[in-house]
Amino acid sequence: MKKTIISVILLVAMGLPVAYGQSGQQPSTMQAKQKRVSITKVFDKLSKSSKVPFFYSSTDFKDVLVDESGINYSSLDASLKYLRNKYPVEYEIRNNTVMLRKTSAKAIVPARAISMAKDTVSVKENKIEEVVVIGYGKVKKSDATGSLTTVKMDSENNGNPVSAQDALTGKAAGVNITSPGGAPGAGSTNRIRGGSSLSASNDPLIIIDGIAIDNSSTSGSSNILGMINPNDIESYTVLKDASSTAIYGSRASNGVIIITTKKGSKKTRYQYSSNTKVSYNPKILDVLTGDEYRAYMKSRYADNAAVINGLGTYDTNWQKEIYRTSVSNDQNFSMTGAVMDIPYRLSLGYTNQEGIIRKNAYERMNLSLALNPSFFDKHLNVNLNYKPSIENNDFISNPANGAVTFDPTRPVFDNSSPYGLGYFIWLNATGKPVPQAGTNPVSVLDLRNDQSKVFRHIGNIQLDYKIHGFEDLKLNLNTGFDILKSDGDVFVPDNAPIAWTSIGNDGQGLVEKYTQKKSNLQLDAYANYSKTLGNHKFDVMGGYSWQRFWKSYNDNQSNLTGSKIYRDIVSKSEYYLVSFYGRLNYSFKDRYLFTATLRNDGSSRFAKDNHWGLFPSAAFAWKLKEEEFLKDSHFLSDLKLRLSYGKTGQQDIGGDYEWMQTYTYSQSNALYQLGNQFYQTIRPNGYDPNLKWETTSTYNLGLDFGILKNRISGSVEVYKRTTDDLLNKISVAAGSNLTNMIFTNIGSMENKGVELSLNTIPVKSGDWQWNMDVNFTFNNSKITKLTLVDSSNYGVNIGNVSGSTAGTIQIHSVGYSPYTFYLYQQEYDENNRPIEGKYKGGLVKDKSPMPKSYLGISSKVSYKDWYFGFNGHANFGNYVYNNVKSKDYRSKIYPENGTYSNILSYTAEQGFENLQLYSDFFLENASFFRMDNMTLGRTFKKISDKFDLGVSFSVQNAFVITKYSGLDPEVYLGIDNNMYARPRSFLFGLNVNFK
């Protein structure tokens, strides 16, 4: 860079005329040797090398040629200044986007008109630094003192996710995203550094454009972020340590995810994208076919003619009957521009996702509007966002389990029976339906309708005012809302098979109608003062926050005539959060950085004496690269050390009134009869008046580094997190409360971990570029206290399993990680086969469903207009209890009620004769690597002067490498009894950018 500057100075000093653009001057002999290319090509290459989008009119710049030798593609700032000084170019950087416009031709200044200083000129290159979003503001990435990760959406290599969480999978160290299975529109379990609580929520706080959303589940929706279209997201910022999260106080103990959506621009642009997806089930369970089943039964019950004679004659593949190859599509249109000099962005999205199980579907229609005007010479900046959405769900009562266990010798339909509406149903010797029998899985799909519609509106307006005449002081006001209404209907006709085997077991159908409403209102106001005095820079912020959460829920279940009530629920609830917060940033010589935050939170979820909680933090960062002994290093381009400590809180315990005495009205099907009258009763609920904040303390040590002009960059983090006064649901002595289980503060937990993030550019030469990012996380969680008096024998049994009415196989116990498996150690014979019913001693605490480490990897190779990318993630050291296999045993093939049931081929060959739920034989190492998506694409930029065309082909869930024997090794909390497999999908994408 210095050589380039010196060369330009020498040329001017020698009086050599230099003509650019359309000046009309003839090039000199030296200039004729210069490499002159279209300026639009330079814009595109700069955008690609810097990963910063450029907006400009190709028509305005179509005749402008530039000397490419003066461009330094490793420095965006220097290149832009060079173009502005030498060519008819003006630029502005806004929202991390370079806005370009053409000006009049540059005047050529004769060399003799330039006054050269005699003193030595020191040229310092100013780089455009990445700005990251933090709590209540933004900061240059180099000035950040806390542990945070920014993930920007790459439209070419994001795998075309349907949900907002999917785009974050494997992209940030310390962040673990687990989807529950393959259901369309489903959400995911999000954990940052493993979570910090037992019975309270472990979900991170999620903030969308400044609005902290409600993390509680919604009836009729399976994803709290379902309303957000990933195509509208600009970036994610993940706050992990207490220094960066403590400014959010009471809700930040599990980390914070800040979602920033795309903003408006004055440049008029139109974009359309379309994706068509074909999905199928990549793996089904191996069960006995009809012929295999008959052969097995004849061998097993050779001396029981009644059993053999009762076998059916069909060969029904029940799994094939319920699964399908699904076709989904996703359409998006967006436009940016300005109306009356007000920048805007408007987008429309439509998603129709079919599940790989018939009838299961998800539909989303959403709009996103952003207005971003500035007034009073940019002293007042306004951001207005509005995002309405409609989600339609066709849910199913998952028939996959029935498809595995239902008798394969029976037909799907049976029109000869008066029961079951034409579907096969089990009948007893008297010709009546068997209540305890399995249900025809196809009838469950076809005859049970379960639909919901969710309306949601999220919006906010943010005013940022820089005081006239006192520009160092800014005032910020942000007010917003998140309003939701969900309506759902469930219908089962009379005489359906499921009406005989469940509901009321009497053939009467079901009508259910439910409605849920939620309202989340928020107001934030803060002032920010920033001042630089010589080597000292101060940034002080103080503010106030108010938030109200309200919800209501009505649910009525009855038979079709309404004469029989199954459920009748009416509930309302609300709580408030009020907060005062402040932050001080101080830097000395832009080298030594200090941050201190303090937040005082008040929550109505606690009693008056425990309303308020104080959450402080402090951090220090040292820019080692700016020290004299490293300043001139060509090998190191960045080196910064970070230290932080702070406290955050937790008040998300599910209920809003756990601290006070409340009463519950009896439902309409549970009235008390007195004489000839029926009366509604009320019963008192249990409570703990001393309930208070759960507090998490975090220590963090981090090192940010960059090597070889940041061709290799990343960070290393070491952290320790301790949670005290755990909000835990525990048993209480009989008679001491109004219930046998209450929420109270008791216990402690500790998390330790190491994180490594590595961003590399292995190849950057000519038309080739290869980017690869890898992150690796080690995490260990351990319970350190559960009772007032420490006892190694005490534990909280959890982890219910299918196949038993009250069986648990996990435990919370001191000295172990949460959800440690609690099973008998299986004995084996000399051939290493399990000996049924024989174990080594008593129950043993061993193995955890939590991964000891996890990895994320992302890669993208581009060559000219082609690109290929992939994203994957892995878990290591996590164990899964195969409940699908454990609840399967040989003797269940012919239960006592006279019906028949299928079993796994494995069970028929070498499984247990009787149920052995508590054997660790079914506990398996479920370490895995999943290739989340792979994409190949090309952009046709010369196909038309009016638009660019992009096409792509992607594979989602391309492959999984694991030794786990079940359907899928990725199971949150480690009990695998969900048989809705993650689909494998092929996507065909089309993207049109209009110029």
N, C-alpha and C positions, 0 to 999 in steps of 0.2 A: 504494500500500500504506500509506504514512504517513497519507494522508487518511482511509483507512478506520479505522485505529487511533485517530486523533484524534477521529473522529466517534463511535466507541463510547465513548471516555473522556468526551466531553462529555455524551452521553446519560445515562451513569451518574451523572455529577457533578450533573446537573440533577434527579436523582431520578425519572426517567421509568421506570416499570416495564416490563420486557421479558420476555415469556413465550415459551418455546420448547417445541417437542415437545408433550408431553402434560401440561403443568403445570396445565392447567385454568383458567388465568387468561384473562380476556378481553383481546383486543388493543386497544391504544389507537388513536386515530385515525391517528397516524403509522404505527403498525404495520400498520394495515389497508391502507396503501398499499404495504407492502413486498411484493416478489415472492416468494411462498411456493410452493415446488415440492417434489416428493418427494426425499428425501435419496438414494434409489438413483439418481435421474437425475443428481444432483450427483456421486455416486461414479463413474458411467460417464463423465461429461464430464471429470472430473479424471484418470481413468485414460487417456483418449484424449489429452488435452492434454499429459500428462507422460510418456506412453509407458511407464507403470509399471502392471503388473497389480494389480487389487484383488480380494481374496477376502472375501466376506461372505455372510450369509444374507438373501436378499431378504424372506423371511417375517418375520424379526425387525424389519426396518426399514420394513415396508410402510406403516405408519400415521404415520411420522415426516415432518413437513414442516419445511422450513428456509427462512430468508430468503436467497435466492440473491445478493442485493446485497452480502452480506458475504463472498462467495467471490471469491478472486483466482485465476483459472485459470492465470495465468502463474507462480504460486508454490505448488507442492504443499505445502511445509512450512507456510507461513502458513495455507493453507486447512485442513489437517488439524488444526492447533492451534486454529483458530477453531471447527471442528466439535466438537472434544473439550471445549473450554471452555464451549460454549453448548448442546450437545445431548447426548443419552444415547449418546455414542460413545467408544469407546476403541480405540486402534490400536497396531500394532507393525509395524515395517519389518524384514522378514527375507528374505534372499536377493533383495534388490531387489524385493520384493513387499509391498504394503500389506495387512496382515491386520486386519480390522475386526470388532468385536463390540459388541453393544448393552449398555449399562449402565442403571442406574436413572435416572429423570428428574433433570435438573440442578436444583439448588436456586437460587432467585432471591435474590441478595444485595442488600438495600436499599442505596441509594446512600449513606445516612448511615453505614453500617457500613464503608465503604471509607475507609481513611486515605490521603489524597492527600499525597504528598511535596511540599514547597514548592519544592524544587530542580527545575530543568529535567530532564525525563525524556528520555533518549536511547534511542530504539528502534532496534535493529539486527535486520534480518531474517536468520535463519539458513536457508539453503537446504539441502535434501536433495541431497547431491552424489552423483554416480554413482561407484560403486566398481568398479574394474577389476581383473581377475586378472593378476598378474605372477608371475615365478618365485618359488616358495616364499612365497606370500602374496598379499595384496590391498593396494590403495592407492587413496585418493581420486584421481579422474582429474585434479583440479586440482593434486595433489601429485606427479604422475608427471614424472620428469625425462628419461625415455627416449622413443624413438619407438615408439609402439604404436597399434594400431587395434582397437577392439572392434566386432564385428558381432553384433547380436542377431537371433535368428530372429523373423521376422514371419510368423505363420501365415497371414495374409491375402495377403501379397505375396512369397512365396518361390518360386513356380513349381512347388511340390510335387516337390522333387528326390528321386531314388532314392538317390543317393550323397551322403555328407557333404561331399565337395569341391564338388559342383555348387552348393550353397547359398552358397559363398564367391565364386563367379565374378563378377568385376566389382565386388565390394563394398568392396575396400580398395586404396588407392593402393600401388603397388609390388608387388602380388601378381598373378601371371599364372597362371591355371588353364587348361590345355589338355587336352581329352579326346581319346583316340586315334581316335575314330570313333563309329559308332552301335551297337556291340555291347552287348547288355543286361548290366548289372552291371559294366561296364568302369570302371576307375579313371581317373586323370588324371595329368598331369605338373604338379607344383606348384612354382612358382619365386617366391622373394621377392628383389626387386632383382636379378634376372637370374642368380643363382647365383654361386659363387665358385671353382669348381674345374673341371678339365678331365677327368681320368680317374676321380677319386673322385666320390662321390655329390654331387649338387646339390640333393637333396631336403631340405626343412626338417625340423627335429625336430618331431614331433607328440606332444602330451601330452594324454591323455584322463583327466580327473579325477585328475591327479597322477601318472599312469603314462606313462612315456616308452615308446612302442611301437617295435617293430622295423620299420624301413623296408624291409627286404629283401623281395623278391617271394616269393610262395608258389605252389608247384605246385598246380594245380587251382583257383586263384583269380586274378582279374584286377584286384583292388582291395584294397589294404592296409587300407582303411577300410570295406570292404563290410559288416562286422559291425555298424556303427553305424547305427541308424535316425535319419535327420534329425529326425524328430518328437520324439526324446528330447533333442535338443540345445537348451540354453538360449542359449549364446553362443559365439562364437569370439573369441579375443584373439590378434592377430598382433604378435609382437615383431620389430622390424626392425633397430634399431641395436645396437651393441655394449654400450651401457649397460644395455639391457634384456635382452640375450641372454647376456652374458658369465657370468651366474650359472649357466648351463648348460654353459659351458666347451667341452669337446671336440666337442660335437655341434651347436653353435649357429652355425657360420659361415654357414649358409644360412638363418638365421632360425628362428623358433619359432612354431608354431601350437598354441595351448592351446584345447582343446575342453572346455567345461564343460557337463555334462548337467543336466537338471532335477532338483530336489531335492524332498524330501517336505514336506508341509504338514499341519497339524492340521485344516484345513478340509476336510470331506468333499466331494469333487467327483468326478464321472464325466464322461468325455469320449470320444466315439466319432467317428472320421472315416473316410470311405471315398472313394477316388478310382478312377474308371474311365478308362482312357486308350486312345485309338485312334490308331495311328501308321501312317504310310506313308512311302515313299521319295519325297522331293520332287524328285529329279533323277537321271536315269540317263544313261549315256553314249550318244552318238549313233553307232551303228554301222550297217553295211550290213544291210538286210533281206535275206530270201532272194531276192527278185526283183532287188533292186539288186546283190546279190552275183553272181548269175548273169550279169546284164548287164555288170557290170564285168569278170568273168573272160572272157566271150566277146569283149569288146573288147580286153583285154590279151593274151589267148592265142588270137587269131583264127586263127593258123597252127598251132595245136597241138590237133589233134582229140582226142588222148588226155586232155588236161586238161579240155576242154569236156565230153567224154563221161563223165568221172568225176564231174561235178557231181551233187548230189542234187536231189530234186524237192520237198523240203519247204520250208516257210517258218517256221522255229522262232525264236521270240523267247526266247532263253535267259535274258535278264535277267528277263523276265516269269515264267519258269518257276521262278526261285529266290526272287524277292521276294514279299512278301505284305503285306496290311493286317493288322497285329497288334493284339491286344486285351490289355491288361494291367490289373491292379488292385492296389490297395494298401489294406490295412485296418489300422486302429490303434485300440486301446482303452487308456485310462489311467484310473487312479483315485488320488486322494490322500485322506489322512485320518490318523487316529491310532489306534493300538492300545496300550493301557496307557500312554497319554500319549507314545507314540513316533511322531513324524511319519513318514509313509512316502509313497512314490510307486511304483506298480506299473504297468508298461505292457507290452502285448503287441502285436506287429506282425507282419503277414504281407504279403509283396510277391511278386507273380508278374508278371514282366516278359518279354514276348515280343519277340524281335528281328524286324526287318522282313525278315530272311532266314529261310526256313523251318527249323524244328527248333532254331534258336538261342533259348535261353531261360535265364532266371535266376530263382531262387526263394530267398527269404530268410524265415526265421522267427526272431524275436528276442524276448527278454524283457529288461526293465530293472527292477531293483529298487533303490530308494534308501531307506535308513533314516537319519534325522537327529535322534537324541535328544540331549537335554542333561541333565546331572546336576549335583548339588551346587550348586544355585542358579546354573545356567548357567556354572559354572566349567569343567566338562568338556563339550566339544562333540564329538560323534561323527558322522562321515560314513561310511556303509558303502554301497558300490556294487557291484552284481553284474550283469554283462551277458553271458549266454550267447546264442549264436546258431548257426543251422545255415544254410549256404548250399549250394544245389544248382545246378550249372551243366550246361547242355547246350551244349557247345562245338561249333563247326564248323570244318572246314578251309575257310576262306573261298573259296567258289566264284565270287565276283564277277569275278575276273580271267578265269576260264575262260568265264564267261557272256559276256564281251566278245569273246573271241578264238575261241570255238568256231564251227565252220562252221554258218551258219544254214540250210543246205540239207539238214541231216541231221536224222533224227527223234530224239526222246528215247529211245524204246524200239525194240529190234530183237530179236524172239524167234526169228529165223531163224539167229542166230549161236550156235555152241556156247560162245562166250566172252562175258563181261560180265554174266552172270546176267539176261539179258533187256534190258539197256541197250545202246544203240549204243556200239560200240567200233571203233577203227580197226584194219583188218586189211591185211596186205601181200599181195603177189601170190600167195603160197603159202597164204593163208588163216589166217596166224598173227597175233596182236596185234603192233602196232608199239610197241616200248618207249619210243621218244622222242616219241611223239605226245601231243597234248593229251588231257586226260581229260574225258569227258562230265561237265559240272558238276552235272547233276541226280543222276547216280549217286554223285558224291562226297557229296552231301547225304544221299541215301537209304541208302547202304550203309556209311557210316562213322559209327560211334557213339562219341562222346567225352563221357563224363560224369564229374563229380566231386562229392564231398560234403566240405564243410569244417565241422568243429566248432571253435568258438572260445569261450573263456571269458576275460573280462576282469573283474577285481574288485580292490577295495582297501578297506582300512579306515584311516581317518585319525582320530587322537585329538589334540585340541587342548585342553590343560589350562592354565588360568590359576591360578597358584599362590595358594592361600588365604593371605590376609594380606599378600601381596606380588603384587598383581594386575598390576603392571607387567611381570612376567615370565611368558611363556607358553612351554610346551613342546609340540612338535608331533612326532608320529610317524606316518608314512605307510608302509604296507607293502602290496604288491599283486602281482598276477600277470597274465600274458597267455599263455594256453596254447592251442595250436592243433594240430589233427590234420586232415590232408587225405588223402583216398583218391580215386584216379582210375582209370578203366578206359577203354581204347580198343579197339575191335573192328572189324576189316575181314574179311569172309568170303573164303574162297578163290574165285578166278575173278572177283572184282570188277574192273571196269576199272582202278581205282587200284592194284590188286595187280599189274597188268601194266605200268603206266606209271611206277610208283614203288615204294616199299618194297623188294622184292627183284627187281622186273621179271620175275618168273617165275610169276606167278599165285597164289603162296602168300599167304594172308591175314596178319593181324597181331592178336596179343593183347598188350596192354600193361597192366600193373598197376603203379601207383606209390603210394607213401605218403610223406608228409612230416610230421614232427612238430617243433614248436617250443615252447620254454619260455623265458619272459622273467620273471625274478623280480627284484623291486626293494624296497629299503628306504631310506627317507629319515628322518633324525631331525635336528631343529634346535631351537634355543632362540631366542626373540625377546624383547628387552627394549625397552620404550618408556617414555620419561619426558619430561615437560614441566616446564621450570624457567623461569618467567617468559616471556620472548620466545624461549627456546631449546627446541627439541624434538629429542630424540634417539630413534632407532630402530635398534637393533643386532641383527643376526641372524647366527648361526653354525651350521653343520651338517655332517653326514656323509651320504654317499650310497654305496650298494652296488648293483650290478646285474649279473646273469648272463644271458647269452644262449646258448642251446643249441639245436641243430637236428640232425636226421637226415633222410636221404633214401634211399629204395630205389626203383629203377626197373628193371623187367624187360620186355624186348620180345622176342617170339619169334613163330614161325609157330604155326599152330593146334595142331599136335601137340607143339610144344616141341622138335623136333629141330633147329631152326635158330634160333640166338640172334642177335638184332640189337643188343641192348644189355642190359647187366647191371651196374647201378651200385649200390654201397652206400657211403654216406659219413656221417660224423658230424663235428660241429664245435662249438666253443664259445669264447666270450671273456668277459672280465670288465672292468667299469669300477668303479673306486673313486675317490671324490672327497671333498675337504674344501673347504668354501666359506663365505664370509661376506659380509655387506653392512652398510654404515653409511649411514643416512639422517639428515641434519641439516638443520633449518630454523631460520631466524632471522626472527622477527616474522611467521611464516607467509608470508613474502615472498621470501626468498632460500633456495633449496633446493639441497642438495648430496647426491650419492649416490656411493658408492665400493663396488665389488664385487671380490672376488678368489676364484678357484676354482683348485684344484690337482687335476688329473685324472691318474689312472693307468689305462693301457690295456694289456691283455695282447697287443694286436695289434702291439706294438713290442718291441724287444730290451730287456734289463734296463737298459742305460744310457740308453735313450730312453723308458722307461715313462711318465715324468711330464712334464706340461706345465702351465705356470702362465699363467692368463688373467685379467688385471686389466681394470678399466674405471673411468671417473670421469665424472660428469655434473654440470652446474649448470643450474638453472632460476631465472628471475627473473619473479615475478608483477608485471608492469608495471602492471596495473590496480589493484593495491593501493597504488601510490605516490600521494602527495598530489596530484600534478599530473594524475592521471587518475582518481582515486578517485570523483569526483563527475560523471564524464562520463556523460551519458545515451545517447550514441551508442555508445560502447564498453562492452560488458558483460563482456568477458574479453580479456586480452592477456598472453601468457606467452612468454618467450624461453627456448630450451633449447640447451645445448651439451653434446656428449658425445664421448668417445673411449674405445676399448677394443680388446681382442684376444679372438678366439675361435679355436677349433681345429677340426680335421677328422681323423677317424681311420676314417671309413667308406669303406674301399677295396674292399669286397666279400669278400676273403679274410681269414681269421683268422690265417693263419700265413705271410704273405708275407715275414716277416723271418727265418724259420728254415728249415733244411734239412728238406724233407719228401719223401716217396716216394709214388708212385701204383702200385697193383696193376693189372695188366692185366685186362681184362674176359675173360669166359669164352669169347668168340668170338675172342680174340687170344692164345691160349696158344702156348708154344714147344714144338716137338716135338723130343724127344731119344730116338732109337730108336723104340720103340713107345709111349712115354709122352709125355703133354702136361703141361707145367708152367706154372704161373702165374708171371709175372715181375713185378719191381718196377723202376720207373725213377725217378731223382731229378728233382725239380722245381727250377726256377730260384728264386732268392731274393736279397734285399738285406738283409744284417745291419745296415746303418746306417739303415734306414727310420725316420722320425720324424714328428712332428706336422706337418701343414700348418697354417699360422697366417695368420689374416685380421685385419688392422687396419682399423678403421672410424672415420671422423670424421663427425659429424652436427651440423647446425645446423637448428633447428626454431623455428617461430613458431606458437603457437596463438592463435586470435582468436575473438571473438564480438561481434556487432553487433546493436543494436536488440533488447536482451533476448534475445539468442541466436536471433533469427529467422534470422540468417545467422551461421554459425559454421564453423570449419574449421581447417586447418593447412597450413603450407608447410614442406617439408623439403628440405634440400640435403645430399647425402652423397658421400663418397669412400671406397671400400673397396679395399684392396690385399691380395692374397694372395701370400705368400712360401712357399718350399719346397713348391711344388705337387706333390701326389702324382700322378705322371704315368707312364703306361705307355709306355716307349720301347724302341727297338731297341738291342741291345748287340753289341759286336764278337764275331765268331765265336771260340769257344774261351775267352772271358772269363767265361762263366757256363754254366749247364746248360740254358739256353733262349735263344732269340733276342729275347725280349721280357720285361722285368721292370718291376715297380712300383718307382719310386724318387722321391726328392725332388729336383726340378729345375724351375726356372722360376718366373715371377711373372705375376700378372694384376691388372688394375685395372678397377674399376667406378666410374662417376660417374653421378649422377642428381639429378633434381629431382622432387618429388612435391607435388601439390596436392590437398587434400580440401576439399570444400565441401558443407555441409549447410544447406539452406534450408527455410523455411516461407513460401512466397510468399503464401499465402492462409490466413487463420485468422479466420473471421468467422461467428458464429452456428453453423449446422449444417454449414458448409463448412470443410474443411481440406485443404491441399495441401502435401505434403512432397516435396522433390526433393533427392537427394544425387548429387553428381558427384565423381569422382576422376580425376586425370590424372597420368601418370608419363612422365618422360623418362629413358631409361637408355642408357648407352654402356659396352660392355665391350671391353677391349683387352688382348691378351697383350703383356707387356713383356719377358719373358725365357723362353727354352726350353732353352738349352744353357749350359754353363759358359762358353763363349766365344761372344759374340754374333755371329750371322751372319744377314744378311737373306735368304740363300738357303736356309736350313734350314726345314723344315716337316714336320709330321706329317700324312700323307695319311689322310683319313677320309671317311665318307659314302658307303657302298656303294649302288649303284643296281641296279635290276632290268634285265635285258637283257644283263648282262655277268657273267662268273664272278669277276672280280677288279677291277672298275672302281670308282674312287672319284672324287668330284667336289667334295670339300671339303678344307679344309686348316686346321690350327692353325699360325699363323705370327706372328712378332713384328711388332707394329705394327698388327695386324688383330684383329677380333673373333673369338672362337672360332667354328668351323664356317663360316668364310668360303668362299664358292664359288670353285672353282678350275677355270675352263673356258676354252675358246677363244672369241675374239670373232668372231662370225659376220659374214661379208661379205654384202652385199645388192646386188641389181641396181638399175637405174634405176626399176623399179616397186616398189621396197622389198620384193622377195621374196628370201628367203635363197638363196644360191648354194651348192648342195650340195658339201661337202668343201672350201670355200674359207674361210680364216680370216685374221685380222690377226695375224700373228706367232705366238708361243707361248702357253702357258697363262697366264691372267691372274687375279690375286686380286681379286675384286670382288663386292660385294653380300653381305648377311648375312641369314640366316633370322630373326635376332632383331629384333623390332620396335624401331624407334627411340623410339616412344612408344606408350602404350596408355591406354585410357579405360574407365571404368565409369560407368554411370548407372542410377539407381533412382528411381522416382516413384510416388507414391500419392495419389490424390484420394478423399476420403470426404465423403459427404453423407448425413446422418442414418444410415440403416442400410445405405446403398449404399457400395461402394468400387470403384475401378478402379486397378490398378497395373501397372507394367511394369519389367523389368530388362533391360539390354543391356550389351554391351561391344564394344570396337573395338581393333584393332591398326593401327598406321601405320608404313610404311617397311619392312615385312618382305617378303622375297623367298622365293618357292617355286619349286623345280625340278619341272616337270611331267613326272614319270617315266612316267606313264600314256601321255602323248603321245610322249615321246622314245623309248620302246622299241617304238613302233608305226611300221612302215615298209612300203612297198608290196611289196617283194620277199618279205616273210615270208608273204604270202598263199598261196603255194604252195611250201613248203619242200622240201628235197631228199629227204625220206623218203617223198614221195608223198601226204602228207595235205594237208588244206586248213585255212586259218586265216582268221578274219575280221579286219577292220581298221576303224578309226574312219572315219566319213564324211569327216572333215577330211583324214585321210591319203590317202584315195582321190582327193580333189579337189586337194590342194596339198601333201601331205606329201613327205618325202624318199623316194628310191628305196631307199636302204640305211641301215643303222643309223648314227646320228650322235649318240651318247650325250653327247659332250663339247662340244657346241655350246651357247653361252649363249642361243641362240634359244629354248630351252625354259625359260629363267629368267624368271619373271614377277613383277611387283609384285603382292603378294597382300594389300595393305591392305584392311581390311573393317570393316563394322559389323554385328554380329549382334544381333537382338532375341531375347534368350534366352527370355523368357516374357512373356505379357500375361494379366492376370486381371481378370475382372469378377465381383463377388459381392455378396450381400446377406445380412444377418443379421436373422432374424425374432425379435425379443425378446418380443413380446406374443402369440405363438402359443399359449403355455401358461405356467402358473405353475410348472410342473415342469422345463421345459427351454427353451433357446434353440436355434433351428435356423438353420444357415448353409448356403447353397448358393453354388457358384461354377462358373465356366467359364473354362478357361485354354487358351492355345495355347503350346506349347513350340517353340523354334526357329522363330519366326513368320516371319522373313525375314532374308536376308543381302544387304547391299549391297557389291558388289565388282566389280572388273574382271578378276579371275582367271578363266581359261577352264576350269579343272578343276572337279571335283565340289565341292570345298570348300576355301576359302583358309586355313583354320585347321589348319596342319600343324606339329607340333613338330619343330624342327631342319630344316624346309624341304625335305624330299624326299618328294614326293607319289606314293606307289605303293600306298596303301591305298584300296581301293574299297568299303569298308563305310561308306556314307553316313550322316550324322547324320539321324535321322528327324524328320519334323514330326509333332507330336502334339497331339491335342485331349483335354482332360481335363474330366471332370464330377465335381465334388466335393460331398460332403455332410459337414457337421460338426454334431454334436449335443453341447451342453453341458448336462448335467443340474444343476439348482440344488439 
